[in-house]
Amino acid sequence: MRNKPKSAKELRKFGIVVSIPLAIIGLVLLWRQKDASYYILGISAYLFLSAALLPASLRLVEKGWMAFARVLSAIMTRFILVVAFVLVITPFGLFLRLIGKDLLQTKIDKKRVSYWVPVEEDGPQTRPHQPF
């Protein structure tokens, strides 16, 4: 996937948007008297000043940040889906089995003559405002 070069306006916006949260994190760490606060505040100041004075210097930083964001999004998407499956879908399925529900009617019932589900005579083609 090839991206077109970012304009100075976009790079300026990137520098400001990234520097503000970093400044907040740095100030919180400074308040808690952590040594890392100076590094984070320095990075924030560099990004902010670069965005204000020479946004083209942020091109490489933005490219690296976006590569990191793509990797992080791939990991987090899978993590969120796994958590949702384990915490929501699996317990719901186990609960339905526990109470004996078969929502998809997959169990074989030897008393039934047919598994055919009756359909209305007037199908979707006769009522376009109600396709289902």
N, CA, C and O atoms as a GROMACS GRO file, in nm:
protein
  528
    1MET      N    1   0.085  -0.117   0.000
    1MET     CA    2   0.000   0.000   0.000
    1MET      C    3   0.089   0.123   0.000
    1MET      O    4   0.164   0.146   0.094
    2ARG      N    5   0.080   0.200  -0.103
    2ARG     CA    6   0.164   0.317  -0.118
    2ARG      C    7   0.085   0.442  -0.082
    2ARG      O    8  -0.025   0.465  -0.132
    3ASN      N    9   0.143   0.523   0.006
    3ASN     CA   10   0.078   0.647   0.046
    3ASN      C   11   0.143   0.764  -0.025
    3ASN      O   12   0.264   0.765  -0.049
    4LYS      N   13   0.062   0.863  -0.059
    4LYS     CA   14   0.119   0.984  -0.118
    4LYS      C   15   0.190   1.064  -0.008
    4LYS      O   16   0.154   1.053   0.109
    5PRO      N   17   0.287   1.143  -0.044
    5PRO     CA   18   0.359   1.223   0.056
    5PRO      C   19   0.264   1.316   0.130
    5PRO      O   20   0.173   1.374   0.071
    6LYS      N   21   0.286   1.329   0.258
    6LYS     CA   22   0.200   1.414   0.341
    6LYS      C   23   0.235   1.560   0.318
    6LYS      O   24   0.351   1.596   0.298
    7SER      N   25   0.133   1.643   0.322
    7SER     CA   26   0.155   1.787   0.307
    7SER      C   27   0.205   1.845   0.439
    7SER      O   28   0.199   1.781   0.543
    8ALA      N   29   0.254   1.968   0.431
    8ALA     CA   30   0.303   2.036   0.552
    8ALA      C   31   0.191   2.054   0.654
    8ALA      O   32   0.214   2.045   0.774
    9LYS      N   33   0.072   2.079   0.605
    9LYS     CA   34  -0.044   2.096   0.696
    9LYS      C   35  -0.073   1.967   0.770
    9LYS      O   36  -0.099   1.970   0.891
   10GLU      N   37  -0.070   1.854   0.700
   10GLU     CA   38  -0.096   1.725   0.764
   10GLU      C   39   0.014   1.689   0.864
   10GLU      O   40  -0.014   1.636   0.971
   11LEU      N   41   0.140   1.718   0.829
   11LEU     CA   42   0.250   1.691   0.920
   11LEU      C   43   0.244   1.781   1.042
   11LEU      O   44   0.277   1.738   1.153
   12ARG      N   45   0.203   1.905   1.024
   12ARG     CA   46   0.187   1.997   1.137
   12ARG      C   47   0.079   1.945   1.231
   12ARG      O   48   0.096   1.945   1.353
   13LYS      N   49  -0.031   1.902   1.173
   13LYS     CA   50  -0.141   1.847   1.253
   13LYS      C   51  -0.096   1.722   1.329
   13LYS      O   52  -0.128   1.706   1.446
   14PHE      N   53  -0.020   1.635   1.262
   14PHE     CA   54   0.033   1.515   1.327
   14PHE      C   55   0.120   1.552   1.446
   14PHE      O   56   0.105   1.495   1.554
   15GLY      N   57   0.212   1.646   1.427
   15GLY     CA   58   0.303   1.686   1.534
   15GLY      C   59   0.229   1.740   1.655
   15GLY      O   60   0.264   1.708   1.769
   16ILE      N   61   0.129   1.821   1.632
   16ILE     CA   62   0.054   1.880   1.743
   16ILE      C   63  -0.031   1.774   1.812
   16ILE      O   64  -0.036   1.769   1.935
   17VAL      N   65  -0.098   1.690   1.733
   17VAL     CA   66  -0.187   1.588   1.790
   17VAL      C   67  -0.108   1.487   1.874
   17VAL      O   68  -0.160   1.438   1.975
   18VAL      N   69   0.013   1.455   1.835
   18VAL     CA   70   0.092   1.358   1.911
   18VAL      C   71   0.162   1.426   2.029
   18VAL      O   72   0.180   1.365   2.134
   19SER      N   73   0.201   1.552   2.014
   19SER     CA   74   0.275   1.618   2.121
   19SER      C   75   0.188   1.651   2.243
   19SER      O   76   0.238   1.650   2.355
   20ILE      N   77   0.062   1.680   2.223
   20ILE     CA   78  -0.024   1.718   2.336
   20ILE      C   79  -0.045   1.602   2.434
   20ILE      O   80  -0.024   1.622   2.554
   21PRO      N   81  -0.084   1.482   2.390
   21PRO     CA   82  -0.095   1.372   2.487
   21PRO      C   83   0.039   1.337   2.552
   21PRO      O   84   0.044   1.302   2.670
   22LEU      N   85   0.147   1.346   2.474
   22LEU     CA   86   0.278   1.320   2.533
   22LEU      C   87   0.311   1.422   2.641
   22LEU      O   88   0.368   1.388   2.744
   23ALA      N   89   0.274   1.547   2.619
   23ALA     CA   90   0.297   1.651   2.720
   23ALA      C   91   0.216   1.622   2.846
   23ALA      O   92   0.265   1.640   2.957
   24ILE      N   93   0.093   1.579   2.828
   24ILE     CA   94   0.008   1.547   2.944
   24ILE      C   95   0.068   1.430   3.022
   24ILE      O   96   0.075   1.434   3.145
   25ILE      N   97   0.110   1.325   2.951
   25ILE     CA   98   0.174   1.211   3.017
   25ILE      C   99   0.301   1.254   3.087
   25ILE      O  100   0.327   1.214   3.201
   26GLY      N  101   0.381   1.337   3.020
   26GLY     CA  102   0.504   1.386   3.081
   26GLY      C  103   0.479   1.468   3.206
   26GLY      O  104   0.552   1.454   3.304
   27LEU      N  105   0.377   1.552   3.205
   27LEU     CA  106   0.345   1.633   3.322
   27LEU      C  107   0.295   1.547   3.438
   27LEU      O  108   0.329   1.573   3.554
   28VAL      N  109   0.216   1.445   3.408
   28VAL     CA  110   0.171   1.354   3.513
   28VAL      C  111   0.291   1.280   3.573
   28VAL      O  112   0.300   1.265   3.695
   29LEU      N  113   0.382   1.235   3.489
   29LEU     CA  114   0.501   1.168   3.540
   29LEU      C  115   0.591   1.263   3.618
   29LEU      O  116   0.653   1.223   3.717
   30LEU      N  117   0.598   1.390   3.576
   30LEU     CA  118   0.676   1.490   3.649
   30LEU      C  119   0.613   1.515   3.786
   30LEU      O  120   0.684   1.528   3.886
   31TRP      N  121   0.481   1.520   3.790
   31TRP     CA  122   0.408   1.539   3.916
   31TRP      C  123   0.434   1.422   4.011
   31TRP      O  124   0.444   1.441   4.132
   32ARG      N  125   0.446   1.301   3.955
   32ARG     CA  126   0.475   1.182   4.036
   32ARG      C  127   0.625   1.163   4.057
   32ARG      O  128   0.667   1.063   4.116
   33GLN      N  129   0.704   1.256   4.010
   33GLN     CA  130   0.849   1.259   4.028
   33GLN      C  131   0.918   1.135   3.968
   33GLN      O  132   0.999   1.070   4.034
   34LYS      N  133   0.883   1.105   3.843
   34LYS     CA  134   0.946   0.995   3.770
   34LYS      C  135   1.051   1.052   3.676
   34LYS      O  136   1.032   1.160   3.618
   35ASP      N  137   1.162   0.980   3.660
   35ASP     CA  138   1.271   1.028   3.576
   35ASP      C  139   1.235   1.031   3.428
   35ASP      O  140   1.286   1.115   3.353
   36ALA      N  141   1.148   0.944   3.385
   36ALA     CA  142   1.111   0.937   3.243
   36ALA      C  143   1.035   1.060   3.198
   36ALA      O  144   1.021   1.084   3.077
   37SER      N  145   0.986   1.140   3.291
   37SER     CA  146   0.907   1.257   3.254
   37SER      C  147   0.987   1.354   3.169
   37SER      O  148   0.932   1.416   3.077
   38TYR      N  149   1.116   1.370   3.196
   38TYR     CA  150   1.197   1.464   3.120
   38TYR      C  151   1.213   1.419   2.974
   38TYR      O  152   1.211   1.502   2.883
   39TYR      N  153   1.228   1.289   2.954
   39TYR     CA  154   1.241   1.237   2.817
   39TYR      C  155   1.111   1.257   2.739
   39TYR      O  156   1.113   1.300   2.624
   40ILE      N  157   1.000   1.226   2.803
   40ILE     CA  158   0.871   1.238   2.735
   40ILE      C  159   0.838   1.384   2.707
   40ILE      O  160   0.788   1.417   2.599
   41LEU      N  161   0.867   1.472   2.802
   41LEU     CA  162   0.845   1.615   2.779
   41LEU      C  163   0.937   1.668   2.670
   41LEU      O  164   0.898   1.756   2.593
   42GLY      N  165   1.059   1.616   2.662
   42GLY     CA  166   1.151   1.656   2.556
   42GLY      C  167   1.102   1.613   2.419
   42GLY      O  168   1.109   1.690   2.324
   43ILE      N  169   1.053   1.490   2.409
   43ILE     CA  170   0.998   1.442   2.282
   43ILE      C  171   0.876   1.525   2.243
   43ILE      O  172   0.859   1.560   2.126
   44SER      N  173   0.792   1.555   2.341
   44SER     CA  174   0.674   1.637   2.315
   44SER      C  175   0.713   1.775   2.265
   44SER      O  176   0.654   1.827   2.170
   45ALA      N  177   0.811   1.836   2.330
   45ALA     CA  178   0.857   1.968   2.288
   45ALA      C  179   0.916   1.965   2.148
   45ALA      O  180   0.892   2.054   2.067
   46TYR      N  181   0.995   1.860   2.118
   46TYR     CA  182   1.052   1.846   1.984
   46TYR      C  183   0.941   1.836   1.879
   46TYR      O  184   0.947   1.904   1.776
   47LEU      N  185   0.842   1.753   1.905
   47LEU     CA  186   0.733   1.736   1.808
   47LEU      C  187   0.656   1.866   1.789
   47LEU      O  188   0.623   1.904   1.677
   48PHE      N  189   0.628   1.935   1.900
   48PHE     CA  190   0.550   2.058   1.891
   48PHE      C  191   0.627   2.168   1.817
   48PHE      O  192   0.572   2.235   1.730
   49LEU      N  193   0.755   2.184   1.853
   49LEU     CA  194   0.836   2.287   1.786
   49LEU      C  195   0.860   2.254   1.639
   49LEU      O  196   0.858   2.343   1.555
   50SER      N  197   0.881   2.127   1.609
   50SER     CA  198   0.899   2.087   1.469
   50SER      C  199   0.772   2.112   1.389
   50SER      O  200   0.777   2.156   1.275
   51ALA      N  201   0.657   2.082   1.451
   51ALA     CA  202   0.529   2.105   1.383
   51ALA      C  203   0.509   2.254   1.357
   51ALA      O  204   0.457   2.293   1.253
   52ALA      N  205   0.549   2.336   1.452
   52ALA     CA  206   0.528   2.480   1.438
   52ALA      C  207   0.627   2.544   1.341
   52ALA      O  208   0.589   2.630   1.262
   53LEU      N  209   0.754   2.501   1.346
   53LEU     CA  210   0.857   2.570   1.269
   53LEU      C  211   0.894   2.503   1.138
   53LEU      O  212   0.910   2.570   1.035
   54LEU      N  213   0.907   2.369   1.140
   54LEU     CA  214   0.954   2.298   1.021
   54LEU      C  215   0.882   2.163   1.011
   54LEU      O  216   0.940   2.059   1.042
   55PRO      N  217   0.757   2.164   0.967
   55PRO     CA  218   0.679   2.040   0.965
   55PRO      C  219   0.736   1.931   0.875
   55PRO      O  220   0.711   1.813   0.898
   56ALA      N  221   0.811   1.966   0.773
   56ALA     CA  222   0.867   1.866   0.683
   56ALA      C  223   0.965   1.774   0.755
   56ALA      O  224   0.989   1.662   0.710
   57SER      N  225   1.023   1.820   0.866
   57SER     CA  226   1.116   1.737   0.942
   57SER      C  227   1.046   1.622   1.013
   57SER      O  228   1.112   1.530   1.061
   58LEU      N  229   0.914   1.626   1.021
   58LEU     CA  230   0.838   1.521   1.088
   58LEU      C  231   0.798   1.407   0.994
   58LEU      O  232   0.733   1.312   1.037
   59ARG      N  233   0.835   1.416   0.868
   59ARG     CA  234   0.794   1.316   0.769
   59ARG      C  235   0.835   1.175   0.810
   59ARG      O  236   0.754   1.083   0.805
   60LEU      N  237   0.961   1.157   0.850
   60LEU     CA  238   1.011   1.026   0.888
   60LEU      C  239   0.947   0.977   1.019
   60LEU      O  240   0.918   0.859   1.034
   61VAL      N  241   0.927   1.070   1.112
   61VAL     CA  242   0.863   1.036   1.240
   61VAL      C  243   0.720   0.988   1.215
   61VAL      O  244   0.676   0.889   1.272
   62GLU      N  245   0.649   1.060   1.130
   62GLU     CA  246   0.510   1.024   1.100
   62GLU      C  247   0.503   0.889   1.029
   62GLU      O  248   0.413   0.809   1.056
   63LYS      N  249   0.596   0.863   0.942
   63LYS     CA  250   0.598   0.736   0.869
   63LYS      C  251   0.621   0.620   0.966
   63LYS      O  252   0.554   0.517   0.957
   64GLY      N  253   0.714   0.636   1.058
   64GLY     CA  254   0.740   0.534   1.159
   64GLY      C  255   0.623   0.514   1.253
   64GLY      O  256   0.589   0.402   1.289
   65TRP      N  257   0.561   0.625   1.292
   65TRP     CA  258   0.446   0.618   1.382
   65TRP      C  259   0.329   0.544   1.316
   65TRP      O  260   0.262   0.464   1.381
   66MET      N  261   0.306   0.570   1.189
   66MET     CA  262   0.197   0.503   1.118
   66MET      C  263   0.226   0.354   1.098
   66MET      O  264   0.134   0.272   1.101
   67ALA      N  265   0.352   0.318   1.078
   67ALA     CA  266   0.388   0.176   1.068
   67ALA      C  267   0.361   0.108   1.202
   67ALA      O  268   0.306  -0.002   1.206
   68PHE      N  269   0.398   0.173   1.310
   68PHE     CA  270   0.371   0.119   1.445
   68PHE      C  271   0.220   0.108   1.467
   68PHE      O  272   0.173   0.009   1.524
   69ALA      N  273   0.144   0.207   1.423
   69ALA     CA  274  -0.001   0.206   1.441
   69ALA      C  275  -0.065   0.091   1.363
   69ALA      O  276  -0.161   0.030   1.411
   70ARG      N  277  -0.014   0.061   1.243
   70ARG     CA  278  -0.069  -0.052   1.165
   70ARG      C  279  -0.046  -0.184   1.236
   70ARG      O  280  -0.135  -0.268   1.242
   71VAL      N  281   0.075  -0.203   1.290
   71VAL     CA  282   0.106  -0.327   1.362
   71VAL      C  283   0.019  -0.336   1.488
   71VAL      O  284  -0.038  -0.442   1.516
   72LEU      N  285   0.010  -0.226   1.562
   72LEU     CA  286  -0.069  -0.225   1.684
   72LEU      C  287  -0.217  -0.251   1.654
   72LEU      O  288  -0.284  -0.321   1.731
   73SER      N  289  -0.269  -0.197   1.546
   73SER     CA  290  -0.411  -0.219   1.512
   73SER      C  291  -0.436  -0.365   1.477
   73SER      O  292  -0.542  -0.419   1.512
   74ALA      N  293  -0.343  -0.430   1.409
   74ALA     CA  294  -0.360  -0.571   1.376
   74ALA      C  295  -0.363  -0.656   1.503
   74ALA      O  296  -0.442  -0.749   1.514
   75ILE      N  297  -0.275  -0.624   1.597
   75ILE     CA  298  -0.270  -0.700   1.722
   75ILE      C  299  -0.395  -0.674   1.806
   75ILE      O  300  -0.457  -0.768   1.856
   76MET      N  301  -0.432  -0.548   1.822
   76MET     CA  302  -0.545  -0.514   1.908
   76MET      C  303  -0.678  -0.563   1.853
   76MET      O  304  -0.767  -0.601   1.929
   77THR      N  305  -0.694  -0.564   1.722
   77THR     CA  306  -0.817  -0.615   1.664
   77THR      C  307  -0.837  -0.761   1.701
   77THR      O  308  -0.946  -0.800   1.744
   78ARG      N  309  -0.734  -0.840   1.686
   78ARG     CA  310  -0.743  -0.981   1.722
   78ARG      C  311  -0.764  -1.000   1.870
   78ARG      O  312  -0.840  -1.088   1.912
   79PHE      N  313  -0.698  -0.920   1.951
   79PHE     CA  314  -0.713  -0.930   2.097
   79PHE      C  315  -0.856  -0.898   2.139
   79PHE      O  316  -0.915  -0.971   2.219
   80ILE      N  317  -0.912  -0.791   2.085
   80ILE     CA  318  -1.049  -0.753   2.120
   80ILE      C  319  -1.149  -0.860   2.075
   80ILE      O  320  -1.244  -0.890   2.147
   81LEU      N  321  -1.128  -0.917   1.956
   81LEU     CA  322  -1.218  -1.021   1.909
   81LEU      C  323  -1.211  -1.146   1.997
   81LEU      O  324  -1.313  -1.208   2.027
   82VAL      N  325  -1.089  -1.183   2.039
   82VAL     CA  326  -1.074  -1.300   2.127
   82VAL      C  327  -1.141  -1.274   2.261
   82VAL      O  328  -1.212  -1.361   2.312
   83VAL      N  329  -1.120  -1.156   2.318
   83VAL     CA  330  -1.182  -1.123   2.446
   83VAL      C  331  -1.334  -1.124   2.434
   83VAL      O  332  -1.402  -1.176   2.522
   84ALA      N  333  -1.387  -1.067   2.328
   84ALA     CA  334  -1.532  -1.066   2.308
   84ALA      C  335  -1.585  -1.208   2.294
   84ALA      O  336  -1.690  -1.241   2.349
   85PHE      N  337  -1.513  -1.292   2.222
   85PHE     CA  338  -1.559  -1.430   2.204
   85PHE      C  339  -1.557  -1.505   2.337
   85PHE      O  340  -1.653  -1.574   2.371
   86VAL      N  341  -1.448  -1.490   2.412
   86VAL     CA  342  -1.433  -1.564   2.538
   86VAL      C  343  -1.528  -1.511   2.645
   86VAL      O  344  -1.583  -1.590   2.721
   87LEU      N  345  -1.548  -1.381   2.653
   87LEU     CA  346  -1.628  -1.324   2.760
   87LEU      C  347  -1.777  -1.310   2.728
   87LEU      O  348  -1.858  -1.299   2.820
   88VAL      N  349  -1.814  -1.309   2.600
   88VAL     CA  350  -1.954  -1.286   2.565
   88VAL      C  351  -2.015  -1.406   2.493
   88VAL      O  352  -2.112  -1.464   2.541
   89ILE      N  353  -1.957  -1.443   2.380
   89ILE     CA  354  -2.020  -1.544   2.296
   89ILE      C  355  -2.014  -1.684   2.359
   89ILE      O  356  -2.114  -1.755   2.360
   90THR      N  357  -1.898  -1.723   2.411
   90THR     CA  358  -1.885  -1.857   2.471
   90THR      C  359  -1.978  -1.874   2.591
   90THR      O  360  -2.049  -1.975   2.596
   91PRO      N  361  -1.981  -1.782   2.689
   91PRO     CA  362  -2.074  -1.801   2.801
   91PRO      C  363  -2.220  -1.804   2.757
   91PRO      O  364  -2.301  -1.879   2.812
   92PHE      N  365  -2.255  -1.722   2.657
   92PHE     CA  366  -2.393  -1.722   2.608
   92PHE      C  367  -2.428  -1.856   2.546
   92PHE      O  368  -2.536  -1.910   2.570
   93GLY      N  369  -2.335  -1.911   2.466
   93GLY     CA  370  -2.359  -2.042   2.406
   93GLY      C  371  -2.369  -2.152   2.511
   93GLY      O  372  -2.455  -2.240   2.500
   94LEU      N  373  -2.283  -2.147   2.611
   94LEU     CA  374  -2.290  -2.247   2.719
   94LEU      C  375  -2.420  -2.234   2.798
   94LEU      O  376  -2.480  -2.335   2.836
   95PHE      N  377  -2.465  -2.112   2.821
   95PHE     CA  378  -2.592  -2.092   2.891
   95PHE      C  379  -2.708  -2.149   2.811
   95PHE      O  380  -2.796  -2.214   2.867
   96LEU      N  381  -2.708  -2.125   2.680
   96LEU     CA  382  -2.816  -2.178   2.596
   96LEU      C  383  -2.815  -2.331   2.596
   96LEU      O  384  -2.921  -2.393   2.599
   97ARG      N  385  -2.697  -2.391   2.593
   97ARG     CA  386  -2.690  -2.538   2.600
   97ARG      C  387  -2.740  -2.588   2.735
   97ARG      O  388  -2.807  -2.691   2.743
   98LEU      N  389  -2.705  -2.515   2.840
   98LEU     CA  390  -2.745  -2.555   2.974
   98LEU      C  391  -2.896  -2.557   2.990
   98LEU      O  392  -2.951  -2.646   3.055
   99ILE      N  393  -2.965  -2.461   2.931
   99ILE     CA  394  -3.111  -2.456   2.942
   99ILE      C  395  -3.179  -2.534   2.829
   99ILE      O  396  -3.302  -2.539   2.823
  100GLY      N  397  -3.100  -2.595   2.740
  100GLY     CA  398  -3.156  -2.682   2.637
  100GLY      C  399  -3.210  -2.612   2.514
  100GLY      O  400  -3.292  -2.670   2.442
  101LYS      N  401  -3.169  -2.490   2.488
  101LYS     CA  402  -3.217  -2.418   2.369
  101LYS      C  403  -3.137  -2.460   2.246
  101LYS      O  404  -3.016  -2.484   2.255
  102ASP      N  405  -3.205  -2.469   2.132
  102ASP     CA  406  -3.142  -2.499   2.004
  102ASP      C  407  -3.194  -2.396   1.904
  102ASP      O  408  -3.286  -2.424   1.827
  103LEU      N  409  -3.135  -2.278   1.906
  103LEU     CA  410  -3.186  -2.168   1.826
  103LEU      C  411  -3.178  -2.193   1.676
  103LEU      O  412  -3.261  -2.143   1.600
  104LEU      N  413  -3.080  -2.269   1.632
  104LEU     CA  414  -3.066  -2.296   1.489
  104LEU      C  415  -3.135  -2.426   1.446
  104LEU      O  416  -3.128  -2.464   1.329
  105GLN      N  417  -3.199  -2.491   1.538
  105GLN     CA  418  -3.271  -2.617   1.513
  105GLN      C  419  -3.182  -2.719   1.443
  105GLN      O  420  -3.217  -2.769   1.336
  106THR      N  421  -3.068  -2.749   1.504
  106THR     CA  422  -2.973  -2.843   1.446
  106THR      C  423  -2.992  -2.985   1.498
  106THR      O  424  -2.934  -3.079   1.443
  107LYS      N  425  -3.071  -3.003   1.604
  107LYS     CA  426  -3.092  -3.137   1.659
  107LYS      C  427  -3.189  -3.216   1.569
  107LYS      O  428  -3.284  -3.160   1.514
  108ILE      N  429  -3.162  -3.342   1.557
  108ILE     CA  430  -3.248  -3.430   1.476
  108ILE      C  431  -3.370  -3.468   1.559
  108ILE      O  432  -3.359  -3.517   1.672
  109ASP      N  433  -3.486  -3.445   1.500
  109ASP     CA  434  -3.612  -3.479   1.565
  109ASP      C  435  -3.680  -3.587   1.480
  109ASP      O  436  -3.730  -3.557   1.372
  110LYS      N  437  -3.681  -3.710   1.529
  110LYS     CA  438  -3.736  -3.822   1.451
  110LYS      C  439  -3.888  -3.815   1.437
  110LYS      O  440  -3.945  -3.885   1.353
  111LYS      N  441  -3.953  -3.734   1.518
  111LYS     CA  442  -4.099  -3.722   1.510
  111LYS      C  443  -4.143  -3.629   1.397
  111LYS      O  444  -4.258  -3.636   1.353
  112ARG      N  445  -4.053  -3.543   1.349
  112ARG     CA  446  -4.088  -3.449   1.243
  112ARG      C  447  -4.092  -3.521   1.109
  112ARG      O  448  -4.008  -3.607   1.080
  113VAL      N  449  -4.187  -3.485   1.029
  113VAL     CA  450  -4.198  -3.541   0.895
  113VAL      C  451  -4.100  -3.471   0.801
  113VAL      O  452  -4.038  -3.535   0.716
  114SER      N  453  -4.086  -3.337   0.817
  114SER     CA  454  -4.000  -3.260   0.729
  114SER      C  455  -3.939  -3.144   0.807
  114SER      O  456  -3.998  -3.093   0.903
  115TYR      N  457  -3.823  -3.104   0.764
  115TYR     CA  458  -3.758  -2.987   0.825
  115TYR      C  459  -3.782  -2.861   0.741
  115TYR      O  460  -3.723  -2.756   0.769
  116TRP      N  461  -3.865  -2.870   0.643
  116TRP     CA  462  -3.895  -2.757   0.556
  116TRP      C  463  -3.967  -2.649   0.636
  116TRP      O  464  -4.062  -2.677   0.709
  117VAL      N  465  -3.920  -2.525   0.622
  117VAL     CA  466  -3.982  -2.412   0.691
  117VAL      C  467  -4.075  -2.345   0.592
  117VAL      O  468  -4.031  -2.303   0.485
  118PRO      N  469  -4.204  -2.334   0.625
  118PRO     CA  470  -4.299  -2.275   0.531
  118PRO      C  471  -4.265  -2.128   0.502
  118PRO      O  472  -4.224  -2.053   0.590
  119VAL      N  473  -4.284  -2.092   0.375
  119VAL     CA  474  -4.255  -1.956   0.330
  119VAL      C  475  -4.385  -1.894   0.282
  119VAL      O  476  -4.472  -1.963   0.229
  120GLU      N  477  -4.397  -1.763   0.300
  120GLU     CA  478  -4.518  -1.694   0.254
  120GLU      C  479  -4.532  -1.708   0.102
  120GLU      O  480  -4.432  -1.713   0.030
  121GLU      N  481  -4.655  -1.713   0.056
  121GLU     CA  482  -4.682  -1.724  -0.088
  121GLU      C  483  -4.629  -1.604  -0.163
  121GLU      O  484  -4.570  -1.616  -0.270
  122ASP      N  485  -4.651  -1.486  -0.105
  122ASP     CA  486  -4.601  -1.366  -0.172
  122ASP      C  487  -4.458  -1.340  -0.123
  122ASP      O  488  -4.437  -1.290  -0.013
  123GLY      N  489  -4.362  -1.374  -0.205
  123GLY     CA  490  -4.221  -1.359  -0.168
  123GLY      C  491  -4.176  -1.214  -0.173
  123GLY      O  492  -4.257  -1.124  -0.194
  124PRO      N  493  -4.048  -1.192  -0.155
  124PRO     CA  494  -3.996  -1.055  -0.153
  124PRO      C  495  -4.019  -0.979  -0.283
  124PRO      O  496  -4.023  -0.856  -0.282
  125GLN      N  497  -4.035  -1.048  -0.395
  125GLN     CA  498  -4.053  -0.977  -0.520
  125GLN      C  499  -4.187  -0.906  -0.528
  125GLN      O  500  -4.201  -0.812  -0.606
  126THR      N  501  -4.285  -0.947  -0.449
  126THR     CA  502  -4.416  -0.882  -0.453
  126THR      C  503  -4.426  -0.768  -0.352
  126THR      O  504  -4.519  -0.687  -0.358
  127ARG      N  505  -4.333  -0.760  -0.262
  127ARG     CA  506  -4.333  -0.652  -0.161
  127ARG      C  507  -4.191  -0.596  -0.145
  127ARG      O  508  -4.123  -0.631  -0.048
  128PRO      N  509  -4.146  -0.511  -0.236
  128PRO     CA  510  -4.009  -0.459  -0.230
  128PRO      C  511  -3.980  -0.374  -0.106
  128PRO      O  512  -3.864  -0.357  -0.068
  129HIS      N  513  -4.084  -0.322  -0.041
  129HIS     CA  514  -4.062  -0.243   0.079
  129HIS      C  515  -4.032  -0.332   0.199
  129HIS      O  516  -3.985  -0.283   0.302
  130GLN      N  517  -4.059  -0.463   0.189
  130GLN     CA  518  -4.027  -0.561   0.294
  130GLN      C  519  -3.950  -0.676   0.231
  130GLN      O  520  -4.010  -0.778   0.197
  131PRO      N  521  -3.819  -0.664   0.214
  131PRO     CA  522  -3.744  -0.767   0.144
  131PRO      C  523  -3.730  -0.898   0.220
  131PRO      O  524  -3.688  -0.998   0.162
  132PHE      N  525  -3.765  -0.901   0.349
  132PHE     CA  526  -3.748  -1.026   0.425
  132PHE      C  527  -3.879  -1.070   0.487
  132PHE      O  528  -3.884  -1.173   0.554
   0.00000   0.00000   0.00000
